[in-house]
Amino acid sequence: MNNMFNDTFKILSVLFILILSSSKIYSNDNIIKSDKGIIYVKDSLEVKIEFITPTIIRIVYSPSEFSKINSLIIDEKNDPNPVYFIEELENKIIVSTDSLSVSINRADANLEFYKDGRLILKESARLFSERLTGNEKVFEIKQTFQLSEDEALFGLGQHQNGVFNYRNNTVDLVQDNSEVAVPFIVSTNNFGILWDNYSRTKFSDGENGMYLQSEIADQIDYYFIYGNNIDDIILQYRDLTGQAPLFPKWAYGYFQSRNRYWTQKELLNTVQKFRQLSIPLDVIVLDYLHWGKYGFGSFQFDELLFPTPGQMIDSLHNIYNCRIMVSVWPSFSKNTPNWEKMNLNKYLLDVNSYENTQVYDAYNPSAGKLYWSLLEKTYNKLGVDGWWLDATEPERMSEYSKSTNYLGSSERYLNSYSLVDARNVYEGQRNSSSQKRVFILTRSSFAGQQKYSAATWSGDIGTTFQTLKAQISAGLNFCMSGVPYWTSDIGGYKGGDPDDPNYRELYVRWFQYGTFCPIFRSHGRRAPGDRKTPNEIWSYGPEAQSILTKYLNLRYRLLPYIYSNAWQITNNGGTIMRALPFDFSKDKNVYNIDDQFMFGKSLLINPVTEPNVVDRKVYLPEAAGWIDFWTGQFYKPGETIIADAHIDRIPIFVKAGSIIPMGPFMQYSTEKPADPVELRIYGNADAEFTLYEDGNENYDYELGIYSTISIKWDDKNKKLTFENRKGEFPGMLNKRIFNVIYVNKEYGTGINVESKINRIIHYSGEKIVINL
């Protein structure tokens, strides 16, 4: 009996000592509560956990004190603070909302993120390495995460390495001519990470985990975003960094460009020929050096080359119904009048850039206002429609990184120049007029840049099939970085002889792919590279011209579908160019398919990226089935098929359970209303589509001045419903016709207007229900 008592006493004593030891271990931590969350203090380390929303959490680690510098990328709002709860346990602290839980390990301050008890993401090692940049004490930082074995990673901007899924890969995030750094990652495990740092950054994933490492920081600062799917994650990312405005409708048409149109006469003759040949066109692009002797940053037209630019632009608008986009650089030739204005106010960075120019300090608000005022008094007043902001990394990054800008060292803000440059132009034009939507095309991008009406193209790339294939994964990852508008130079930039049959084949295949990019644009410096070789549709011979015109006509017939998808981008945080994990994340077969994508949620696009082929393999993801756009043939899902891919055909499949509105043939996007609409129904599953329309040019849509028509297909009962129209706008069609086509192998296929119509619907805004 005594022995049993002694043994029990010894056990209790040991347990008591362990409890005392445990309490001593964690006696040096502390919790400070705030409206948004907590600050957890562990020794000299502080970690801030802020609930931006119930499913967006900001995490900040600091070994000294938290930075007071405002973020360039976060769109600050005054939303109500989410309700959160704290539970203190012996070894961990749990902070949670009704949607998520964050567990803090009291031993090492590492975090774990949970949804309904399921581990989503786990932190591991972190690093703060003190260093000097100039006279400033900063840290090099590194945060490591542990992922589940089978998840895939996407985003990180645009890179030319041909990588689609970034698991077990490494990439340097630094801006360059054809590299775009966006520090945002999306996982198929239902989370995204926005890394709030602008310096040179490295992403790597391997057997020891995934990490992000930046050269200059005051703290580790990132946002964890949980979503039900990738669309949900990107919607929240844009809520955090700014939603993408709607472009003018012409921006969804075709852009004709080359390096370069040398004279006013040459440019006007080009547009005139498009119209004479009945080849659709919305925008002609004027590349750099149109300023001639006036130099970079003059924002003028050399009168020897463009004697009457105002009349030229008026002719484009009023005779040819065409828009013009001009090349604008952030650089100023030295000792020119605009350089003098910038230099007088100390608005130039101490950087020798391209052609012995200096780059303006886009971070300085006053410099940004002056920059816009110089654009305003020339280009904008002449009626220029779009801004091609070239070389916005900016050029010569190694020199730029040594400079000091308005906010601090350019090394600290290395990757964000294009963000603030786009901001200056966007805010300048928005303050000038609400009747003209902003369109910006820029060679670089950064997190949050979508809020400044900026699309991005992939830079000065090569002219090979290998380069074409690399653009697919580059563009898909860019769009998965939360920035929805992207394009490449159709045909590549550096070279390509229009008289070479092999290059003609490449150009046709690239053009077919470009038809289904968010921005549809051809550009390049064709061989022999003297900037005088043509790059127009007719430059590639009669056979190619016929094929290219076919795809132009398809793009324009799809404008009701495209413009409605553009509205989903603006209104619902949508994405039109969709890597397959957007819509089929549960189908792990798609995680590494880098040459197929969805255009909207209905069209499966399968570019041809090899020469001399007449077919290609196509994987049909798990769905209710797939219908060949060209033939109407139905295919079961989950299979790999061999699809017809002769030179005039890019394989396109429509997801069963889709409604595709197609408009009439047009020469430009606003030539006539979409009436009648050919409404193609792809059955075997229920479907829904919202047709969006507005005034095409102005910002009235922000005031609710637009219309939507919800159209629903009930497959079981073969019932089609047109709901009451919502909203109105000046010039709206009060009465319109829908030609309803139930697609099969007999009719409703390909590009041409279908003459076999199931039902003709005369719609005047009231609800209509029909049976097919």
Secondary structure, 3 states (H helix, E strand, C coil): CHHHHHHHHHHHHHHHHHHHHHHHHCCCEEEEECCCEEEEEECCEEEEEEEEECCEEEEEEECCCCCCCCCCCCCCCCCCCCCCEEEECCCEEEEECCCCEEEEECCCCCEEEEECCEEEEEEEEEEEEEEEECCEEEEEEEEEEECCCCCCEEEEEECCCCCCCCCCCEEEECCECCEEEEEEEEECCCEEEEECCCCCEEEEEECCEEEEEEEEECCEEEEEEECCCHHHHHHHHHHHHCCCCCCCHHHHCEEECCCCCCCHHHHHHHHHHHHHCCCCCCEEEECCCCCHHHCCCCCCCCCCCCCCHHHHHHHHHHCCCCEEEEEECCEEECCCHHHHHHHHCCCECCCCEHHHEEEECCCCHHHHHHHHHHHHHHHHHHCCCEEEECCCCCCCHHHHCCCECCCCECCCCHHHHHHHHHHHHHHHHHHHCCCCCCCEEECCCCCCHHHHCEEEECCCCCCCHHHHHHHHHHHHHHHCCCCCCEECCECCCECCCCCCHHHHHHHHHHHHHHCCCCCEEECCECCCCCCCCCCCHHHHCHHHHHHHHHHHHHHHHCHHHHHHHHHHHHHHCCCCEEEHHHCCCCCHHHHHCCCCEEECCCEEECCCCCCCCCEEEEEECCCCCEEECCCCCEECCCEEEEEECCCCCCCEEEECCEEEEECCCCCCCCCCCCCCEEEEEECCCCEEEEEEECCCCCCHHHHCCCEEEEEEEECCCCEEEECCCEECCCCCCCCEEEEEEECCCCCCCCCCCCCCCCEEEEECCCCEEEEC
